[in-house]
Amino acid sequence: MQRIIDANLNRATEAMRVLEEIARFYLDDKELSIMLKNMRHELCTKTDCKYDELLSSRDTVNDVGVHIENKTLRTDILGIFKANIKRLQQALRVLAEYSQIDPAFENLRYASYTCEKIMWEKLKMKLNKFRLKDKRLYLVTNSDKFATEDDFLDAVAAALDGGVDIVQLREKTCCAKKIIDLGKKIRNLCSMYGALFIVNDRIDIAKIVEADGVHLGQDDADIVSARSILGEHAIVGISTHEPAQALKAVESGADYIGVGPVFTTPTKPGRASVGLEYIRWASQNVNIPFFAIGGIDLENCKDVLLSGAKRIAVVRAIMNVESPSSAAKSFRTLLDE
């Protein structure tokens, strides 16, 4: 019995230390760090009061579980977090069962469930902000002008080679089967160039092709529903055309928003342009990444950037030109300046 309690006290305190370091050094979250530190200290008091008794029961040399190989390879912060929060909860459950007389273990276990939810949300938000942090040139596809699929894919590859950071597959007239086929191919292209891959509107297709996320319109499914299908770490963006929509998107948990259309564009027939004023407002009032979009080309791009945009989304000015690679490089030059 004592060996079980000793082993699980060690597991729980080790897991808490790992979680505490994530909260302190990765999330830079003072409140979470204090919460986990207090939980760990409370648990350590249970060890201290029975230290001699527990230590004398320890038999690492003859423990049959010591040499059982753990083949799980965790390569990212989310994997480390999930493994250790579950390790903590399992250890606390064992301690609650075998101690029986001490309610502290059960109270700590319930506290760990609250901690798990808070940390997961914060990690997801930070991860998506990190993934979007250096992404500034966003390509929205348009395959209508291309004679063949290969020509279309060559243009996307050339744009990626020129410096595009994100590709959104936006195909309004294709059937689902065709979009899925294109999506898998563009996902592979994006992987080759280290770019993010987003699917327009179709949450179901985004999941099927394992896209990094989905871009929604104002009349599409809500952000919470998109996350429930794609997972908490999926990137979810949404188009906005006025300040009220932008504020609602931020409040709803969007990872980024589109701001536009800045200029009149055939891509959005019947949609009035919002002009540069909306960009100026967004640059001062939106605390998540935003991409200016709509009729942006190499001639007016500088005005867009001077109005406060740091990121742009482009369709025709890259897809509909003779050299998508050269166009992307020119946009990157303007963005870098």
Contacts in CASP RR format, 6 or more apart in sequence:
PFRMAT RR
TARGET T0000
AUTHOR 0000-0000-0000
METHOD contacts of the structure
MODEL  1
MQRIIDANLNRATEAMRVLEEIARFYLDDKELSIMLKNMRHELCTKTDCK
YDELLSSRDTVNDVGVHIENKTLRTDILGIFKANIKRLQQALRVLAEYSQ
IDPAFENLRYASYTCEKIMWEKLKMKLNKFRLKDKRLYLVTNSDKFATED
DFLDAVAAALDGGVDIVQLREKTCCAKKIIDLGKKIRNLCSMYGALFIVN
DRIDIAKIVEADGVHLGQDDADIVSARSILGEHAIVGISTHEPAQALKAV
ESGADYIGVGPVFTTPTKPGRASVGLEYIRWASQNVNIPFFAIGGIDLEN
CKDVLLSGAKRIAVVRAIMNVESPSSAAKSFRTLLDE
1 98 0 8 1.000
2 53 0 8 1.000
2 54 0 8 1.000
2 57 0 8 1.000
3 57 0 8 1.000
3 58 0 8 1.000
3 59 0 8 1.000
4 94 0 8 1.000
4 98 0 8 1.000
5 54 0 8 1.000
5 95 0 8 1.000
5 98 0 8 1.000
5 99 0 8 1.000
6 54 0 8 1.000
6 55 0 8 1.000
6 57 0 8 1.000
6 58 0 8 1.000
8 91 0 8 1.000
8 92 0 8 1.000
8 94 0 8 1.000
8 95 0 8 1.000
8 98 0 8 1.000
9 43 0 8 1.000
9 46 0 8 1.000
9 47 0 8 1.000
9 54 0 8 1.000
9 91 0 8 1.000
9 95 0 8 1.000
11 87 0 8 1.000
11 88 0 8 1.000
11 90 0 8 1.000
11 91 0 8 1.000
12 43 0 8 1.000
12 87 0 8 1.000
12 88 0 8 1.000
12 91 0 8 1.000
12 92 0 8 1.000
12 95 0 8 1.000
12 108 0 8 1.000
13 40 0 8 1.000
13 43 0 8 1.000
13 44 0 8 1.000
13 47 0 8 1.000
14 87 0 8 1.000
15 84 0 8 1.000
15 85 0 8 1.000
15 87 0 8 1.000
15 88 0 8 1.000
15 91 0 8 1.000
16 36 0 8 1.000
16 39 0 8 1.000
16 40 0 8 1.000
16 43 0 8 1.000
16 88 0 8 1.000
17 40 0 8 1.000
18 80 0 8 1.000
18 84 0 8 1.000
19 36 0 8 1.000
19 81 0 8 1.000
19 84 0 8 1.000
19 85 0 8 1.000
19 88 0 8 1.000
19 115 0 8 1.000
19 119 0 8 1.000
20 33 0 8 1.000
20 36 0 8 1.000
20 37 0 8 1.000
20 40 0 8 1.000
22 77 0 8 1.000
22 80 0 8 1.000
22 81 0 8 1.000
22 119 0 8 1.000
22 123 0 8 1.000
23 29 0 8 1.000
23 32 0 8 1.000
23 33 0 8 1.000
23 35 0 8 1.000
23 36 0 8 1.000
23 119 0 8 1.000
24 33 0 8 1.000
26 77 0 8 1.000
26 123 0 8 1.000
26 126 0 8 1.000
27 119 0 8 1.000
27 122 0 8 1.000
27 123 0 8 1.000
27 126 0 8 1.000
29 122 0 8 1.000
32 115 0 8 1.000
32 118 0 8 1.000
32 119 0 8 1.000
32 122 0 8 1.000
35 111 0 8 1.000
35 115 0 8 1.000
36 115 0 8 1.000
39 108 0 8 1.000
39 111 0 8 1.000
39 112 0 8 1.000
39 115 0 8 1.000
42 104 0 8 1.000
42 108 0 8 1.000
43 108 0 8 1.000
46 102 0 8 1.000
46 104 0 8 1.000
46 105 0 8 1.000
47 54 0 8 1.000
60 66 0 8 1.000
72 83 0 8 1.000
74 80 0 8 1.000
74 83 0 8 1.000
77 123 0 8 1.000
77 127 0 8 1.000
78 123 0 8 1.000
78 124 0 8 1.000
78 127 0 8 1.000
78 233 0 8 1.000
81 119 0 8 1.000
81 120 0 8 1.000
81 123 0 8 1.000
85 112 0 8 1.000
85 115 0 8 1.000
85 116 0 8 1.000
85 119 0 8 1.000
88 112 0 8 1.000
89 109 0 8 1.000
89 112 0 8 1.000
89 113 0 8 1.000
89 116 0 8 1.000
92 105 0 8 1.000
92 106 0 8 1.000
92 108 0 8 1.000
92 109 0 8 1.000
92 112 0 8 1.000
93 109 0 8 1.000
95 105 0 8 1.000
96 105 0 8 1.000
96 106 0 8 1.000
96 109 0 8 1.000
99 105 0 8 1.000
120 232 0 8 1.000
121 232 0 8 1.000
124 232 0 8 1.000
124 233 0 8 1.000
127 233 0 8 1.000
128 233 0 8 1.000
128 235 0 8 1.000
128 255 0 8 1.000
129 255 0 8 1.000
129 288 0 8 1.000
129 289 0 8 1.000
131 196 0 8 1.000
131 212 0 8 1.000
131 235 0 8 1.000
132 196 0 8 1.000
132 235 0 8 1.000
132 255 0 8 1.000
132 256 0 8 1.000
132 289 0 8 1.000
133 289 0 8 1.000
134 165 0 8 1.000
135 165 0 8 1.000
135 166 0 8 1.000
135 196 0 8 1.000
135 289 0 8 1.000
135 311 0 8 1.000
136 165 0 8 1.000
136 310 0 8 1.000
136 311 0 8 1.000
136 312 0 8 1.000
136 332 0 8 1.000
136 335 0 8 1.000
137 163 0 8 1.000
137 164 0 8 1.000
137 165 0 8 1.000
137 166 0 8 1.000
137 311 0 8 1.000
137 312 0 8 1.000
137 314 0 8 1.000
137 328 0 8 1.000
137 331 0 8 1.000
137 332 0 8 1.000
137 335 0 8 1.000
138 164 0 8 1.000
138 165 0 8 1.000
138 166 0 8 1.000
138 167 0 8 1.000
138 168 0 8 1.000
138 291 0 8 1.000
138 293 0 8 1.000
138 311 0 8 1.000
138 312 0 8 1.000
138 313 0 8 1.000
138 314 0 8 1.000
139 156 0 8 1.000
139 159 0 8 1.000
139 160 0 8 1.000
139 164 0 8 1.000
139 166 0 8 1.000
139 167 0 8 1.000
139 168 0 8 1.000
139 313 0 8 1.000
139 314 0 8 1.000
139 315 0 8 1.000
139 318 0 8 1.000
139 319 0 8 1.000
139 328 0 8 1.000
140 168 0 8 1.000
140 170 0 8 1.000
140 200 0 8 1.000
140 267 0 8 1.000
140 293 0 8 1.000
140 313 0 8 1.000
140 314 0 8 1.000
140 315 0 8 1.000
141 152 0 8 1.000
141 156 0 8 1.000
141 167 0 8 1.000
141 168 0 8 1.000
141 169 0 8 1.000
141 170 0 8 1.000
141 171 0 8 1.000
141 186 0 8 1.000
141 315 0 8 1.000
141 319 0 8 1.000
142 170 0 8 1.000
142 267 0 8 1.000
142 315 0 8 1.000
142 316 0 8 1.000
142 319 0 8 1.000
142 320 0 8 1.000
143 149 0 8 1.000
143 152 0 8 1.000
143 171 0 8 1.000
143 174 0 8 1.000
143 182 0 8 1.000
144 173 0 8 1.000
145 319 0 8 1.000
145 320 0 8 1.000
146 152 0 8 1.000
146 155 0 8 1.000
149 182 0 8 1.000
152 182 0 8 1.000
153 182 0 8 1.000
153 185 0 8 1.000
153 186 0 8 1.000
153 189 0 8 1.000
155 319 0 8 1.000
155 324 0 8 1.000
156 167 0 8 1.000
156 186 0 8 1.000
156 189 0 8 1.000
156 324 0 8 1.000
157 189 0 8 1.000
158 323 0 8 1.000
158 324 0 8 1.000
158 325 0 8 1.000
158 328 0 8 1.000
159 167 0 8 1.000
159 318 0 8 1.000
159 319 0 8 1.000
159 324 0 8 1.000
159 325 0 8 1.000
159 327 0 8 1.000
159 328 0 8 1.000
160 167 0 8 1.000
160 189 0 8 1.000
160 190 0 8 1.000
160 192 0 8 1.000
160 193 0 8 1.000
160 195 0 8 1.000
160 328 0 8 1.000
161 193 0 8 1.000
161 325 0 8 1.000
161 328 0 8 1.000
162 324 0 8 1.000
162 325 0 8 1.000
162 326 0 8 1.000
162 328 0 8 1.000
162 329 0 8 1.000
162 332 0 8 1.000
163 193 0 8 1.000
163 328 0 8 1.000
163 329 0 8 1.000
163 332 0 8 1.000
164 193 0 8 1.000
164 195 0 8 1.000
164 318 0 8 1.000
164 328 0 8 1.000
165 195 0 8 1.000
165 196 0 8 1.000
166 195 0 8 1.000
166 196 0 8 1.000
166 197 0 8 1.000
166 198 0 8 1.000
167 186 0 8 1.000
167 189 0 8 1.000
167 190 0 8 1.000
167 195 0 8 1.000
167 196 0 8 1.000
167 197 0 8 1.000
167 198 0 8 1.000
168 198 0 8 1.000
168 199 0 8 1.000
168 200 0 8 1.000
168 215 0 8 1.000
168 313 0 8 1.000
169 179 0 8 1.000
169 182 0 8 1.000
169 183 0 8 1.000
169 186 0 8 1.000
169 197 0 8 1.000
169 198 0 8 1.000
169 199 0 8 1.000
169 200 0 8 1.000
169 211 0 8 1.000
170 200 0 8 1.000
170 201 0 8 1.000
170 215 0 8 1.000
170 315 0 8 1.000
171 178 0 8 1.000
171 179 0 8 1.000
171 182 0 8 1.000
171 200 0 8 1.000
174 182 0 8 1.000
176 202 0 8 1.000
176 205 0 8 1.000
179 199 0 8 1.000
179 202 0 8 1.000
179 205 0 8 1.000
180 205 0 8 1.000
180 208 0 8 1.000
180 209 0 8 1.000
183 197 0 8 1.000
183 199 0 8 1.000
183 205 0 8 1.000
183 209 0 8 1.000
183 211 0 8 1.000
184 209 0 8 1.000
186 197 0 8 1.000
187 197 0 8 1.000
187 209 0 8 1.000
187 210 0 8 1.000
187 211 0 8 1.000
189 195 0 8 1.000
190 196 0 8 1.000
190 197 0 8 1.000
190 212 0 8 1.000
191 197 0 8 1.000
196 212 0 8 1.000
196 213 0 8 1.000
196 235 0 8 1.000
197 209 0 8 1.000
197 211 0 8 1.000
197 212 0 8 1.000
197 213 0 8 1.000
198 206 0 8 1.000
198 211 0 8 1.000
198 212 0 8 1.000
198 213 0 8 1.000
198 214 0 8 1.000
198 215 0 8 1.000
198 235 0 8 1.000
198 237 0 8 1.000
199 205 0 8 1.000
199 206 0 8 1.000
199 209 0 8 1.000
199 211 0 8 1.000
199 213 0 8 1.000
199 214 0 8 1.000
199 215 0 8 1.000
200 214 0 8 1.000
200 215 0 8 1.000
201 214 0 8 1.000
201 215 0 8 1.000
201 216 0 8 1.000
201 217 0 8 1.000
201 220 0 8 1.000
202 214 0 8 1.000
203 214 0 8 1.000
203 221 0 8 1.000
203 225 0 8 1.000
203 226 0 8 1.000
203 229 0 8 1.000
203 230 0 8 1.000
204 229 0 8 1.000
205 211 0 8 1.000
206 213 0 8 1.000
206 214 0 8 1.000
206 230 0 8 1.000
206 234 0 8 1.000
207 229 0 8 1.000
207 230 0 8 1.000
212 234 0 8 1.000
212 235 0 8 1.000
213 230 0 8 1.000
213 234 0 8 1.000
213 235 0 8 1.000
213 236 0 8 1.000
213 237 0 8 1.000
214 226 0 8 1.000
214 230 0 8 1.000
214 234 0 8 1.000
214 235 0 8 1.000
214 236 0 8 1.000
214 237 0 8 1.000
215 236 0 8 1.000
215 237 0 8 1.000
215 238 0 8 1.000
215 239 0 8 1.000
216 222 0 8 1.000
216 223 0 8 1.000
216 226 0 8 1.000
216 236 0 8 1.000
216 237 0 8 1.000
216 238 0 8 1.000
216 239 0 8 1.000
217 238 0 8 1.000
217 239 0 8 1.000
218 238 0 8 1.000
218 239 0 8 1.000
218 240 0 8 1.000
218 241 0 8 1.000
218 245 0 8 1.000
220 238 0 8 1.000
222 252 0 8 1.000
223 236 0 8 1.000
223 237 0 8 1.000
223 238 0 8 1.000
223 249 0 8 1.000
223 252 0 8 1.000
223 253 0 8 1.000
223 254 0 8 1.000
224 252 0 8 1.000
226 234 0 8 1.000
226 236 0 8 1.000
227 234 0 8 1.000
227 236 0 8 1.000
230 236 0 8 1.000
235 255 0 8 1.000
235 256 0 8 1.000
236 253 0 8 1.000
236 254 0 8 1.000
236 255 0 8 1.000
237 249 0 8 1.000
237 254 0 8 1.000
237 255 0 8 1.000
237 256 0 8 1.000
237 257 0 8 1.000
237 258 0 8 1.000
238 249 0 8 1.000
238 254 0 8 1.000
238 257 0 8 1.000
238 258 0 8 1.000
239 257 0 8 1.000
239 258 0 8 1.000
239 260 0 8 1.000
239 293 0 8 1.000
240 246 0 8 1.000
240 249 0 8 1.000
240 257 0 8 1.000
240 258 0 8 1.000
240 259 0 8 1.000
240 260 0 8 1.000
241 260 0 8 1.000
241 261 0 8 1.000
241 271 0 8 1.000
241 274 0 8 1.000
241 278 0 8 1.000
242 274 0 8 1.000
242 278 0 8 1.000
243 278 0 8 1.000
243 281 0 8 1.000
243 282 0 8 1.000
243 285 0 8 1.000
246 257 0 8 1.000
246 259 0 8 1.000
246 282 0 8 1.000
246 285 0 8 1.000
246 286 0 8 1.000
246 290 0 8 1.000
247 285 0 8 1.000
249 257 0 8 1.000
250 257 0 8 1.000
250 286 0 8 1.000
250 287 0 8 1.000
250 288 0 8 1.000
254 288 0 8 1.000
255 288 0 8 1.000
255 289 0 8 1.000
256 288 0 8 1.000
256 289 0 8 1.000
256 290 0 8 1.000
256 291 0 8 1.000
257 282 0 8 1.000
257 286 0 8 1.000
257 288 0 8 1.000
257 289 0 8 1.000
257 290 0 8 1.000
257 291 0 8 1.000
258 290 0 8 1.000
258 291 0 8 1.000
258 292 0 8 1.000
258 293 0 8 1.000
258 313 0 8 1.000
259 274 0 8 1.000
259 278 0 8 1.000
259 279 0 8 1.000
259 282 0 8 1.000
259 286 0 8 1.000
259 290 0 8 1.000
259 291 0 8 1.000
259 292 0 8 1.000
259 293 0 8 1.000
259 309 0 8 1.000
260 273 0 8 1.000
260 274 0 8 1.000
260 275 0 8 1.000
260 278 0 8 1.000
260 292 0 8 1.000
260 293 0 8 1.000
260 294 0 8 1.000
261 267 0 8 1.000
261 268 0 8 1.000
261 271 0 8 1.000
261 273 0 8 1.000
261 274 0 8 1.000
261 293 0 8 1.000
261 294 0 8 1.000
261 295 0 8 1.000
262 273 0 8 1.000
262 274 0 8 1.000
262 275 0 8 1.000
262 276 0 8 1.000
262 278 0 8 1.000
262 279 0 8 1.000
262 292 0 8 1.000
262 293 0 8 1.000
262 294 0 8 1.000
262 295 0 8 1.000
262 296 0 8 1.000
262 304 0 8 1.000
263 273 0 8 1.000
263 275 0 8 1.000
263 294 0 8 1.000
263 295 0 8 1.000
263 296 0 8 1.000
263 300 0 8 1.000
264 272 0 8 1.000
264 273 0 8 1.000
264 295 0 8 1.000
265 271 0 8 1.000
265 273 0 8 1.000
265 294 0 8 1.000
265 295 0 8 1.000
265 315 0 8 1.000
265 316 0 8 1.000
266 316 0 8 1.000
267 294 0 8 1.000
267 295 0 8 1.000
267 315 0 8 1.000
267 316 0 8 1.000
268 294 0 8 1.000
273 294 0 8 1.000
276 303 0 8 1.000
276 304 0 8 1.000
276 307 0 8 1.000
279 292 0 8 1.000
279 304 0 8 1.000
279 307 0 8 1.000
279 308 0 8 1.000
279 309 0 8 1.000
280 307 0 8 1.000
280 308 0 8 1.000
282 290 0 8 1.000
282 309 0 8 1.000
283 307 0 8 1.000
283 308 0 8 1.000
283 309 0 8 1.000
283 310 0 8 1.000
289 311 0 8 1.000
290 309 0 8 1.000
290 311 0 8 1.000
291 309 0 8 1.000
291 311 0 8 1.000
291 312 0 8 1.000
291 313 0 8 1.000
292 304 0 8 1.000
292 307 0 8 1.000
292 309 0 8 1.000
292 311 0 8 1.000
292 312 0 8 1.000
292 313 0 8 1.000
293 312 0 8 1.000
293 313 0 8 1.000
293 314 0 8 1.000
294 313 0 8 1.000
294 315 0 8 1.000
295 315 0 8 1.000
295 316 0 8 1.000
295 317 0 8 1.000
296 304 0 8 1.000
296 312 0 8 1.000
296 313 0 8 1.000
296 314 0 8 1.000
296 317 0 8 1.000
297 314 0 8 1.000
297 316 0 8 1.000
297 317 0 8 1.000
298 317 0 8 1.000
298 327 0 8 1.000
298 330 0 8 1.000
298 331 0 8 1.000
298 334 0 8 1.000
301 312 0 8 1.000
301 331 0 8 1.000
301 334 0 8 1.000
302 334 0 8 1.000
304 312 0 8 1.000
305 312 0 8 1.000
305 334 0 8 1.000
305 335 0 8 1.000
310 335 0 8 1.000
311 335 0 8 1.000
312 331 0 8 1.000
312 335 0 8 1.000
314 331 0 8 1.000
317 327 0 8 1.000
317 331 0 8 1.000
318 324 0 8 1.000
318 327 0 8 1.000
318 328 0 8 1.000
318 331 0 8 1.000
321 327 0 8 1.000
END
